[in-house]
């Protein structure tokens, strides 16, 4: 018998955290982090990480499990979450996987294997040597072969650039095509709750959230990472962090930094919605109006899961 898992997903600032707490109270749930950046310690304000007070006594898992200079792959996440799902069920509770990182969430629910396919040590060594010798711009090569991967991977994240190129050279498929070729069989009895809202309202909420983050000390939070010499790693490529790095480097004014964070957050929200709608089959709820009533309806509907 498949274990039950509830997923709450949607774009940034739509209100996933609030619903996760209220639903967990009703169904004896425990929240598992579904956001790629909230696994990192020290990235609190900029990732809108839930505070202990906001948890209202609901157990939360897989937050603050990595140092900001460490790597964390989808394969690691998949394994960690599946272990947590088993642990939650041993307590008679229901896992509530909540976040906006689509690939991470999908990797948990479906039988995707991050294994040996697409790996070749000799190909990787060749690519690493080319990068070391600066023979060619590997990110530019990736853009020519797979524009989707190139747009999703920062040029400084050379490890991921090389991995994407390794897959392409080894299998003849892009990373996305390789994943699609794998058996997408659900391994859980899962319920997918998707939150959406009117685009103008969502963008207003995003802009307001950024203002509140800056008031709460986002600049200082990023400055600690910057002064610690943390560079060219996944954590500080997060929205809200990479823009302040440019500000500290003198590339942006403070006002431009604020505007860039808002703009990049809005674009990210749009990409999130597109991904979730195209890749997974959610039961969507529009949160534009009567928010409290809509939350009650969602909870009442799912109370018997």
C-alpha positions as CSV (number, residue, x, y, z in Angstrom):
1,X,0.0,0.0,0.0
2,X,1.4,3.4,-1.0
3,X,2.1,5.9,1.6
4,X,0.1,9.1,1.6
5,X,1.8,12.4,0.8
6,X,0.2,15.9,0.4
7,X,1.9,18.4,-1.8
8,X,1.3,22.2,-1.7
9,X,2.9,24.0,-4.5
10,X,2.7,27.2,-6.5
11,X,4.6,30.4,-7.2
12,X,6.5,32.4,-4.7
13,X,4.4,34.7,-2.4
14,X,1.1,32.9,-3.2
15,X,0.6,31.7,0.4
16,X,1.8,28.1,0.5
17,X,3.3,28.4,4.0
18,X,0.1,29.6,5.6
19,X,-1.9,26.8,4.1
20,X,0.6,24.2,5.0
21,X,0.3,25.1,8.7
22,X,-3.5,25.2,8.8
23,X,-3.9,22.0,6.8
24,X,-1.2,20.2,9.0
25,X,-3.2,21.1,12.1
26,X,-6.3,19.6,10.7
27,X,-4.8,16.3,9.3
28,X,-2.0,15.7,11.8
29,X,0.6,16.7,9.2
30,X,4.3,17.4,9.3
31,X,5.8,19.8,6.8
32,X,8.7,18.8,4.6
33,X,10.6,21.6,2.8
34,X,10.0,21.7,-1.0
35,X,12.2,24.7,-1.7
36,X,15.7,24.2,-3.0
37,X,17.2,27.3,-1.3
38,X,15.6,26.9,2.2
39,X,17.9,23.9,2.8
40,X,20.7,26.4,3.4
41,X,21.6,27.9,6.7
42,X,21.9,31.7,6.7
43,X,19.5,32.2,3.8
44,X,16.5,33.1,5.9
45,X,15.1,36.5,5.0
46,X,15.7,36.3,1.2
47,X,14.0,32.8,1.0
48,X,11.1,33.8,3.2
49,X,12.0,30.8,5.4
50,X,9.4,30.1,8.0
51,X,10.3,31.1,11.6
52,X,9.9,28.9,14.7
53,X,7.0,31.1,15.8
54,X,5.2,30.8,12.5
55,X,5.4,27.0,12.7
56,X,2.8,26.9,15.5
57,X,4.2,23.7,16.9
58,X,4.0,21.8,13.6
59,X,7.1,19.7,13.0
60,X,9.1,21.0,10.0
61,X,11.8,19.0,8.2
62,X,14.8,19.6,5.9
63,X,15.3,23.3,6.6
64,X,18.8,24.5,7.4
65,X,20.5,21.2,6.7
66,X,23.3,22.6,4.5
67,X,26.0,25.2,4.9
68,X,25.8,27.9,2.2
69,X,29.0,26.8,0.6
70,X,27.9,23.2,0.2
71,X,26.2,21.6,-2.8
72,X,22.9,19.9,-2.7
73,X,21.5,18.0,-5.7
74,X,18.1,16.8,-6.7
75,X,19.3,13.3,-6.1
76,X,20.3,14.1,-2.5
77,X,17.0,15.9,-1.9
78,X,15.1,12.9,-3.3
79,X,16.7,10.5,-0.9
80,X,16.4,12.8,2.1
81,X,12.7,13.5,1.6
82,X,11.9,9.9,1.0
83,X,13.6,9.0,4.3
84,X,11.6,11.8,6.1
85,X,8.3,10.6,4.5
86,X,8.9,7.2,6.0
87,X,9.8,8.7,9.4
88,X,6.6,10.8,9.4
89,X,4.5,7.8,8.7
90,X,6.0,5.8,11.5
91,X,4.6,8.5,13.8
92,X,1.1,8.1,12.3
93,X,1.3,11.6,10.7
94,X,1.0,12.7,7.1
95,X,3.8,14.4,5.2
96,X,2.9,17.8,3.7
97,X,5.6,18.5,1.1
98,X,5.5,22.3,0.6
99,X,7.4,24.5,-1.7
100,X,8.1,25.9,-5.2
101,X,11.0,23.9,-6.6
102,X,9.2,21.7,-9.2
103,X,12.0,19.4,-10.1
104,X,12.7,18.6,-6.5
105,X,9.1,17.8,-5.7
106,X,8.6,15.8,-8.9
107,X,11.8,13.7,-8.2
108,X,10.3,12.6,-4.8
109,X,6.9,11.6,-6.1
110,X,7.9,9.7,-9.2
111,X,10.3,6.9,-9.9
112,X,13.1,9.0,-11.3
113,X,16.6,7.6,-11.0
114,X,19.6,9.9,-10.6
115,X,22.0,7.1,-11.3
116,X,24.7,6.1,-13.7
117,X,22.8,6.9,-16.9
118,X,24.4,9.9,-18.6
119,X,27.7,9.6,-16.6
120,X,31.1,9.1,-18.2
121,X,34.2,9.8,-16.2
122,X,36.3,10.4,-19.3
123,X,33.8,12.8,-20.8
124,X,33.6,14.7,-17.5
125,X,37.4,14.8,-17.2
126,X,37.7,16.3,-20.7
127,X,35.1,19.0,-20.0
128,X,36.8,19.8,-16.7
129,X,40.2,20.1,-18.5
130,X,38.6,22.4,-21.1
131,X,37.2,24.6,-18.4
132,X,40.5,24.6,-16.5
133,X,42.5,25.5,-19.6
134,X,39.8,28.1,-20.6
135,X,39.8,26.6,-24.1
136,X,36.1,27.3,-24.6
137,X,33.1,28.9,-22.8
138,X,31.3,25.8,-21.7
139,X,28.1,27.7,-20.8
140,X,28.0,29.1,-24.3
141,X,28.4,25.7,-25.7
142,X,25.6,24.4,-23.5
143,X,23.4,27.3,-24.7
144,X,24.0,26.2,-28.3
145,X,23.1,22.6,-27.5
146,X,20.3,23.1,-24.9
147,X,19.0,26.6,-24.4
148,X,16.6,25.5,-21.6
149,X,19.4,24.0,-19.5
150,X,21.6,27.0,-20.1
151,X,18.9,29.5,-19.0
152,X,18.3,27.5,-15.8
153,X,22.0,27.2,-14.9
154,X,24.1,30.2,-13.9
155,X,27.3,30.5,-15.9
156,X,29.3,30.4,-12.6
157,X,27.8,27.1,-11.6
158,X,30.4,25.2,-13.6
159,X,29.7,21.9,-11.9
160,X,26.1,21.9,-13.2
161,X,27.2,23.2,-16.7
162,X,29.6,20.3,-17.0
163,X,27.1,17.8,-15.8
164,X,24.5,19.0,-18.4
165,X,27.1,18.7,-21.1
166,X,28.2,15.3,-19.9
167,X,24.6,14.0,-20.2
168,X,24.3,15.5,-23.7
169,X,27.6,14.0,-24.9
170,X,27.0,10.6,-23.3
171,X,23.4,10.0,-24.1
172,X,22.6,12.3,-27.0
173,X,19.7,13.7,-25.0
174,X,19.3,16.9,-23.0
175,X,18.9,16.5,-19.2
176,X,15.2,17.2,-19.6
177,X,14.9,14.6,-22.3
178,X,16.8,12.1,-20.1
179,X,14.4,12.6,-17.2
180,X,11.4,12.4,-19.5
181,X,12.7,9.0,-20.8
182,X,12.6,7.5,-17.4
183,X,9.5,5.7,-16.0
184,X,7.3,8.4,-14.4
185,X,5.5,6.0,-12.0
186,X,4.1,7.5,-8.8
187,X,5.5,5.8,-5.7
188,X,3.1,7.5,-3.3
189,X,-0.6,8.0,-2.8
190,X,-0.2,11.7,-3.3
191,X,-2.6,14.7,-3.3
192,X,-1.5,17.7,-5.3
193,X,-2.7,21.1,-4.2
194,X,-1.7,24.0,-6.5
195,X,-2.2,27.6,-5.4
196,X,-2.5,30.4,-8.0
197,X,-3.9,33.9,-8.1
198,X,-4.5,36.8,-10.5
199,X,-1.2,37.8,-12.0
200,X,-1.4,41.5,-11.0
201,X,-2.2,40.7,-7.4
202,X,0.6,38.1,-7.2
203,X,3.1,40.6,-8.5
204,X,1.9,43.1,-6.0
205,X,2.4,40.6,-3.2
206,X,5.9,39.8,-4.6
207,X,6.8,43.5,-4.7
208,X,5.5,44.0,-1.1
209,X,7.4,40.9,0.1
210,X,10.7,42.2,-1.3
211,X,10.1,45.6,0.4
212,X,9.5,43.8,3.7
213,X,12.6,41.6,3.2
214,X,14.7,44.7,2.8
215,X,13.2,46.3,5.8
216,X,13.9,43.1,7.8
217,X,17.6,43.3,7.0
218,X,18.1,41.3,3.7
219,X,21.2,43.5,2.9
220,X,22.9,42.5,6.1
221,X,22.1,38.9,5.7
222,X,23.6,38.8,2.2
223,X,26.6,40.9,3.4
224,X,27.5,38.1,5.9
225,X,27.7,35.6,3.1
226,X,29.6,38.1,0.9
227,X,32.1,39.0,3.6
228,X,32.6,35.2,4.3
229,X,34.0,34.9,0.8
230,X,31.2,32.6,-0.4
231,X,31.2,32.8,-4.2
232,X,30.1,30.9,-7.2
233,X,28.0,28.4,-5.4
234,X,24.3,27.5,-5.7
235,X,23.1,29.2,-2.6
236,X,24.2,32.7,-3.4
237,X,22.7,32.5,-6.9
238,X,19.3,32.6,-5.2
239,X,17.1,35.6,-6.1
240,X,17.7,38.4,-3.5
241,X,21.3,37.3,-3.0
242,X,22.9,37.4,-6.4
243,X,21.5,41.0,-6.9
244,X,23.0,42.2,-3.6
245,X,26.3,40.6,-4.6
246,X,26.2,42.8,-7.7
247,X,25.4,45.8,-5.5
248,X,28.4,45.0,-3.2
249,X,30.6,44.7,-6.3
250,X,29.5,48.1,-7.4
251,X,27.6,46.9,-10.5
252,X,24.2,48.1,-9.2
253,X,22.8,51.0,-7.2
254,X,20.7,50.2,-4.2
255,X,17.5,51.2,-6.0
256,X,18.5,49.1,-9.0
257,X,19.1,46.2,-6.7
258,X,15.6,46.4,-5.2
259,X,14.1,46.7,-8.7
260,X,16.1,43.7,-9.9
261,X,15.0,41.5,-7.0
262,X,11.4,42.3,-7.7
263,X,11.7,41.8,-11.4
264,X,13.6,38.5,-11.1
265,X,11.1,37.3,-8.4
266,X,8.2,38.1,-10.8
267,X,9.8,36.2,-13.6
268,X,10.6,33.3,-11.4
269,X,6.9,33.1,-10.3
270,X,5.9,33.0,-13.9
271,X,8.4,30.2,-14.6
272,X,7.1,28.3,-11.6
273,X,3.5,28.4,-12.7
274,X,4.4,27.3,-16.2
275,X,6.5,24.4,-14.9
276,X,3.8,23.1,-12.5
277,X,1.1,23.4,-15.1
278,X,3.1,21.6,-17.8
279,X,4.8,18.9,-15.7
280,X,2.3,17.8,-13.1
281,X,-1.4,17.5,-12.7
282,X,-2.5,19.7,-9.7
283,X,-5.9,20.5,-8.3
284,X,-5.6,24.2,-8.7
285,X,-7.1,26.8,-6.3
286,X,-7.3,30.5,-7.2
287,X,-6.5,32.6,-4.1
288,X,-7.3,36.0,-5.6
289,X,-10.5,36.6,-3.7
290,X,-12.1,35.4,-0.4
291,X,-8.7,34.0,0.7
292,X,-9.8,32.8,4.1
293,X,-12.9,31.1,2.7
294,X,-10.9,29.5,0.0
295,X,-8.4,28.1,2.6
296,X,-11.2,26.7,4.6
297,X,-12.7,25.0,1.5
298,X,-9.3,23.5,0.7
299,X,-8.8,22.2,4.2
300,X,-12.4,20.8,4.5
301,X,-12.0,19.1,1.1
302,X,-8.8,17.4,2.0
303,X,-9.5,16.7,5.7
304,X,-10.4,13.1,5.0
305,X,-7.3,12.2,3.1
